[in-house]
Amino acid sequence: MGFLCDRHARGLATARNPGSVSIPVWIHVINQGSGATNGDAPP
């Protein structure tokens, strides 16, 4: 039995409302100085 089938059989939620989950994301930029030509990412 699959994960969702098992949850449904036990009366547990199988789906989430749109926008109800937040996933934190971090981005690290390595550059050689300031400016796009040196590797800076635009804001």
PDB file of N, CA, C and O in Angstrom:
ATOM      1  N   MET A   1       0.849  -1.169   0.000  1.00  0.00           N
ATOM      2  CA  MET A   1       0.000   0.000   0.000  1.00  0.00           C
ATOM      3  C   MET A   1       0.896   1.235   0.000  1.00  0.00           C
ATOM      4  O   MET A   1       1.897   1.274   0.717  1.00  0.00           O
ATOM      5  N   GLY A   2       0.547   2.238  -0.796  1.00  0.00           N
ATOM      6  CA  GLY A   2       1.354   3.447  -0.893  1.00  0.00           C
ATOM      7  C   GLY A   2       1.125   4.402   0.266  1.00  0.00           C
ATOM      8  O   GLY A   2       0.183   4.254   1.045  1.00  0.00           O
ATOM      9  N   PHE A   3       1.992   5.368   0.357  1.00  0.00           N
ATOM     10  CA  PHE A   3       1.957   6.349   1.436  1.00  0.00           C
ATOM     11  C   PHE A   3       0.610   7.077   1.498  1.00  0.00           C
ATOM     12  O   PHE A   3       0.000   7.155   2.565  1.00  0.00           O
ATOM     13  N   LEU A   4       0.140   7.612   0.361  1.00  0.00           N
ATOM     14  CA  LEU A   4      -1.118   8.353   0.357  1.00  0.00           C
ATOM     15  C   LEU A   4      -2.312   7.451   0.628  1.00  0.00           C
ATOM     16  O   LEU A   4      -3.237   7.849   1.336  1.00  0.00           O
ATOM     17  N   CYS A   5      -2.306   6.250   0.080  1.00  0.00           N
ATOM     18  CA  CYS A   5      -3.400   5.293   0.341  1.00  0.00           C
ATOM     19  C   CYS A   5      -3.467   4.956   1.825  1.00  0.00           C
ATOM     20  O   CYS A   5      -4.554   4.869   2.396  1.00  0.00           O
ATOM     21  N   ASP A   6      -2.321   4.770   2.440  1.00  0.00           N
ATOM     22  CA  ASP A   6      -2.263   4.447   3.869  1.00  0.00           C
ATOM     23  C   ASP A   6      -2.812   5.605   4.698  1.00  0.00           C
ATOM     24  O   ASP A   6      -3.587   5.383   5.628  1.00  0.00           O
ATOM     25  N   ARG A   7      -2.424   6.828   4.375  1.00  0.00           N
ATOM     26  CA  ARG A   7      -2.927   8.000   5.118  1.00  0.00           C
ATOM     27  C   ARG A   7      -4.432   8.140   4.946  1.00  0.00           C
ATOM     28  O   ARG A   7      -5.149   8.416   5.907  1.00  0.00           O
ATOM     29  N   HIS A   8      -4.907   7.949   3.724  1.00  0.00           N
ATOM     30  CA  HIS A   8      -6.345   8.052   3.463  1.00  0.00           C
ATOM     31  C   HIS A   8      -7.111   6.985   4.248  1.00  0.00           C
ATOM     32  O   HIS A   8      -8.166   7.273   4.813  1.00  0.00           O
ATOM     33  N   ALA A   9      -6.598   5.773   4.287  1.00  0.00           N
ATOM     34  CA  ALA A   9      -7.251   4.672   4.997  1.00  0.00           C
ATOM     35  C   ALA A   9      -7.338   4.958   6.496  1.00  0.00           C
ATOM     36  O   ALA A   9      -8.278   4.520   7.160  1.00  0.00           O
ATOM     37  N   ARG A  10      -6.350   5.701   7.032  1.00  0.00           N
ATOM     38  CA  ARG A  10      -6.358   6.031   8.464  1.00  0.00           C
ATOM     39  C   ARG A  10      -7.097   7.337   8.744  1.00  0.00           C
ATOM     40  O   ARG A  10      -7.132   7.793   9.886  1.00  0.00           O
ATOM     41  N   GLY A  11      -7.693   7.950   7.702  1.00  0.00           N
ATOM     42  CA  GLY A  11      -8.455   9.184   7.886  1.00  0.00           C
ATOM     43  C   GLY A  11      -7.592  10.419   8.045  1.00  0.00           C
ATOM     44  O   GLY A  11      -8.044  11.428   8.586  1.00  0.00           O
ATOM     45  N   LEU A  12      -6.349  10.349   7.578  1.00  0.00           N
ATOM     46  CA  LEU A  12      -5.442  11.487   7.684  1.00  0.00           C
ATOM     47  C   LEU A  12      -5.431  12.277   6.379  1.00  0.00           C
ATOM     48  O   LEU A  12      -5.786  11.751   5.324  1.00  0.00           O
ATOM     49  N   ALA A  13      -5.027  13.526   6.457  1.00  0.00           N
ATOM     50  CA  ALA A  13      -4.998  14.388   5.268  1.00  0.00           C
ATOM     51  C   ALA A  13      -4.012  13.853   4.237  1.00  0.00           C
ATOM     52  O   ALA A  13      -2.937  13.362   4.580  1.00  0.00           O
ATOM     53  N   THR A  14      -4.397  13.958   2.970  1.00  0.00           N
ATOM     54  CA  THR A  14      -3.519  13.501   1.880  1.00  0.00           C
ATOM     55  C   THR A  14      -3.077  14.646   0.992  1.00  0.00           C
ATOM     56  O   THR A  14      -2.248  14.438   0.106  1.00  0.00           O
ATOM     57  N   ALA A  15      -3.601  15.854   1.196  1.00  0.00           N
ATOM     58  CA  ALA A  15      -3.225  17.003   0.374  1.00  0.00           C
ATOM     59  C   ALA A  15      -3.134  18.244   1.250  1.00  0.00           C
ATOM     60  O   ALA A  15      -3.677  18.271   2.354  1.00  0.00           O
ATOM     61  N   ARG A  16      -2.457  19.257   0.765  1.00  0.00           N
ATOM     62  CA  ARG A  16      -2.324  20.521   1.484  1.00  0.00           C
ATOM     63  C   ARG A  16      -2.961  21.623   0.647  1.00  0.00           C
ATOM     64  O   ARG A  16      -3.040  21.530  -0.578  1.00  0.00           O
ATOM     65  N   ASN A  17      -3.409  22.659   1.330  1.00  0.00           N
ATOM     66  CA  ASN A  17      -3.957  23.804   0.630  1.00  0.00           C
ATOM     67  C   ASN A  17      -2.837  24.555  -0.090  1.00  0.00           C
ATOM     68  O   ASN A  17      -1.722  24.631   0.426  1.00  0.00           O
ATOM     69  N   PRO A  18      -3.115  25.112  -1.277  1.00  0.00           N
ATOM     70  CA  PRO A  18      -2.091  25.889  -1.980  1.00  0.00           C
ATOM     71  C   PRO A  18      -1.584  27.034  -1.104  1.00  0.00           C
ATOM     72  O   PRO A  18      -2.372  27.748  -0.485  1.00  0.00           O
ATOM     73  N   GLY A  19      -0.275  27.200  -1.059  1.00  0.00           N
ATOM     74  CA  GLY A  19       0.329  28.260  -0.268  1.00  0.00           C
ATOM     75  C   GLY A  19       0.468  27.951   1.201  1.00  0.00           C
ATOM     76  O   GLY A  19       0.860  28.827   1.972  1.00  0.00           O
ATOM     77  N   SER A  20       0.157  26.722   1.625  1.00  0.00           N
ATOM     78  CA  SER A  20       0.209  26.394   3.045  1.00  0.00           C
ATOM     79  C   SER A  20       1.572  25.883   3.494  1.00  0.00           C
ATOM     80  O   SER A  20       1.777  25.627   4.681  1.00  0.00           O
ATOM     81  N   VAL A  21       2.493  25.737   2.570  1.00  0.00           N
ATOM     82  CA  VAL A  21       3.820  25.233   2.907  1.00  0.00           C
ATOM     83  C   VAL A  21       4.858  26.269   2.499  1.00  0.00           C
ATOM     84  O   VAL A  21       4.835  26.763   1.371  1.00  0.00           O
ATOM     85  N   SER A  22       5.763  26.596   3.407  1.00  0.00           N
ATOM     86  CA  SER A  22       6.868  27.506   3.094  1.00  0.00           C
ATOM     87  C   SER A  22       8.170  26.731   3.192  1.00  0.00           C
ATOM     88  O   SER A  22       8.409  26.009   4.159  1.00  0.00           O
ATOM     89  N   ILE A  23       8.996  26.890   2.192  1.00  0.00           N
ATOM     90  CA  ILE A  23      10.301  26.227   2.173  1.00  0.00           C
ATOM     91  C   ILE A  23      11.363  27.316   2.168  1.00  0.00           C
ATOM     92  O   ILE A  23      11.510  28.027   1.174  1.00  0.00           O
ATOM     93  N   PRO A  24      12.116  27.461   3.277  1.00  0.00           N
ATOM     94  CA  PRO A  24      13.155  28.491   3.309  1.00  0.00           C
ATOM     95  C   PRO A  24      14.279  28.161   2.321  1.00  0.00           C
ATOM     96  O   PRO A  24      14.704  27.012   2.201  1.00  0.00           O
ATOM     97  N   VAL A  25      14.741  29.182   1.626  1.00  0.00           N
ATOM     98  CA  VAL A  25      15.795  29.007   0.626  1.00  0.00           C
ATOM     99  C   VAL A  25      16.882  30.039   0.873  1.00  0.00           C
ATOM    100  O   VAL A  25      16.581  31.216   1.071  1.00  0.00           O
ATOM    101  N   TRP A  26      18.125  29.623   0.864  1.00  0.00           N
ATOM    102  CA  TRP A  26      19.260  30.525   0.993  1.00  0.00           C
ATOM    103  C   TRP A  26      20.108  30.393  -0.255  1.00  0.00           C
ATOM    104  O   TRP A  26      20.298  29.300  -0.788  1.00  0.00           O
ATOM    105  N   ILE A  27      20.616  31.531  -0.711  1.00  0.00           N
ATOM    106  CA  ILE A  27      21.481  31.545  -1.888  1.00  0.00           C
ATOM    107  C   ILE A  27      22.792  32.214  -1.488  1.00  0.00           C
ATOM    108  O   ILE A  27      22.790  33.301  -0.912  1.00  0.00           O
ATOM    109  N   HIS A  28      23.886  31.573  -1.790  1.00  0.00           N
ATOM    110  CA  HIS A  28      25.208  32.132  -1.518  1.00  0.00           C
ATOM    111  C   HIS A  28      25.848  32.504  -2.849  1.00  0.00           C
ATOM    112  O   HIS A  28      25.940  31.682  -3.761  1.00  0.00           O
ATOM    113  N   VAL A  29      26.285  33.750  -2.946  1.00  0.00           N
ATOM    114  CA  VAL A  29      26.911  34.233  -4.168  1.00  0.00           C
ATOM    115  C   VAL A  29      28.388  34.452  -3.900  1.00  0.00           C
ATOM    116  O   VAL A  29      28.763  35.170  -2.973  1.00  0.00           O
ATOM    117  N   ILE A  30      29.214  33.832  -4.708  1.00  0.00           N
ATOM    118  CA  ILE A  30      30.661  34.023  -4.617  1.00  0.00           C
ATOM    119  C   ILE A  30      31.051  34.919  -5.779  1.00  0.00           C
ATOM    120  O   ILE A  30      30.762  34.619  -6.937  1.00  0.00           O
ATOM    121  N   ASN A  31      31.718  36.034  -5.452  1.00  0.00           N
ATOM    122  CA  ASN A  31      32.086  36.965  -6.514  1.00  0.00           C
ATOM    123  C   ASN A  31      33.510  37.448  -6.331  1.00  0.00           C
ATOM    124  O   ASN A  31      34.170  37.139  -5.339  1.00  0.00           O
ATOM    125  N   GLN A  32      33.971  38.218  -7.318  1.00  0.00           N
ATOM    126  CA  GLN A  32      35.328  38.749  -7.292  1.00  0.00           C
ATOM    127  C   GLN A  32      35.339  40.233  -6.943  1.00  0.00           C
ATOM    128  O   GLN A  32      36.408  40.840  -6.898  1.00  0.00           O
ATOM    129  N   GLY A  33      34.208  40.813  -6.704  1.00  0.00           N
ATOM    130  CA  GLY A  33      34.094  42.238  -6.401  1.00  0.00           C
ATOM    131  C   GLY A  33      32.657  42.656  -6.634  1.00  0.00           C
ATOM    132  O   GLY A  33      31.774  41.807  -6.757  1.00  0.00           O
ATOM    133  N   SER A  34      32.415  43.948  -6.696  1.00  0.00           N
ATOM    134  CA  SER A  34      31.053  44.413  -6.905  1.00  0.00           C
ATOM    135  C   SER A  34      30.745  44.545  -8.387  1.00  0.00           C
ATOM    136  O   SER A  34      31.640  44.789  -9.197  1.00  0.00           O
ATOM    137  N   GLY A  35      29.483  44.384  -8.734  1.00  0.00           N
ATOM    138  CA  GLY A  35      29.043  44.516 -10.120  1.00  0.00           C
ATOM    139  C   GLY A  35      28.777  43.167 -10.769  1.00  0.00           C
ATOM    140  O   GLY A  35      29.355  42.147 -10.392  1.00  0.00           O
ATOM    141  N   ALA A  36      27.892  43.188 -11.751  1.00  0.00           N
ATOM    142  CA  ALA A  36      27.484  41.941 -12.432  1.00  0.00           C
ATOM    143  C   ALA A  36      28.656  41.288 -13.158  1.00  0.00           C
ATOM    144  O   ALA A  36      28.697  40.063 -13.268  1.00  0.00           O
ATOM    145  N   THR A  37      29.592  42.063 -13.648  1.00  0.00           N
ATOM    146  CA  THR A  37      30.725  41.467 -14.375  1.00  0.00           C
ATOM    147  C   THR A  37      31.660  40.695 -13.443  1.00  0.00           C
ATOM    148  O   THR A  37      32.455  39.876 -13.903  1.00  0.00           O
ATOM    149  N   ASN A  38      31.568  40.954 -12.132  1.00  0.00           N
ATOM    150  CA  ASN A  38      32.405  40.257 -11.162  1.00  0.00           C
ATOM    151  C   ASN A  38      31.661  39.148 -10.432  1.00  0.00           C
ATOM    152  O   ASN A  38      32.194  38.553  -9.496  1.00  0.00           O
ATOM    153  N   GLY A  39      30.413  38.863 -10.864  1.00  0.00           N
ATOM    154  CA  GLY A  39      29.689  37.747 -10.270  1.00  0.00           C
ATOM    155  C   GLY A  39      28.550  38.122  -9.361  1.00  0.00           C
ATOM    156  O   GLY A  39      27.871  37.231  -8.851  1.00  0.00           O
ATOM    157  N   ASP A  40      28.296  39.428  -9.123  1.00  0.00           N
ATOM    158  CA  ASP A  40      27.152  39.824  -8.291  1.00  0.00           C
ATOM    159  C   ASP A  40      25.847  39.405  -8.945  1.00  0.00           C
ATOM    160  O   ASP A  40      25.686  39.521 -10.160  1.00  0.00           O
ATOM    161  N   ALA A  41      24.927  38.924  -8.144  1.00  0.00           N
ATOM    162  CA  ALA A  41      23.587  38.586  -8.619  1.00  0.00           C
ATOM    163  C   ALA A  41      22.703  39.815  -8.447  1.00  0.00           C
ATOM    164  O   ALA A  41      22.815  40.523  -7.447  1.00  0.00           O
ATOM    165  N   PRO A  42      21.829  40.071  -9.410  1.00  0.00           N
ATOM    166  CA  PRO A  42      20.913  41.213  -9.265  1.00  0.00           C
ATOM    167  C   PRO A  42      19.936  40.974  -8.119  1.00  0.00           C
ATOM    168  O   PRO A  42      19.608  39.826  -7.820  1.00  0.00           O
ATOM    169  N   PRO A  43      19.462  42.050  -7.467  1.00  0.00           N
ATOM    170  CA  PRO A  43      18.530  41.872  -6.342  1.00  0.00           C
ATOM    171  C   PRO A  43      17.200  41.327  -6.776  1.00  0.00           C
ATOM    172  O   PRO A  43      16.315  41.124  -5.944  1.00  0.00           O
TER     173      PRO A  43
END
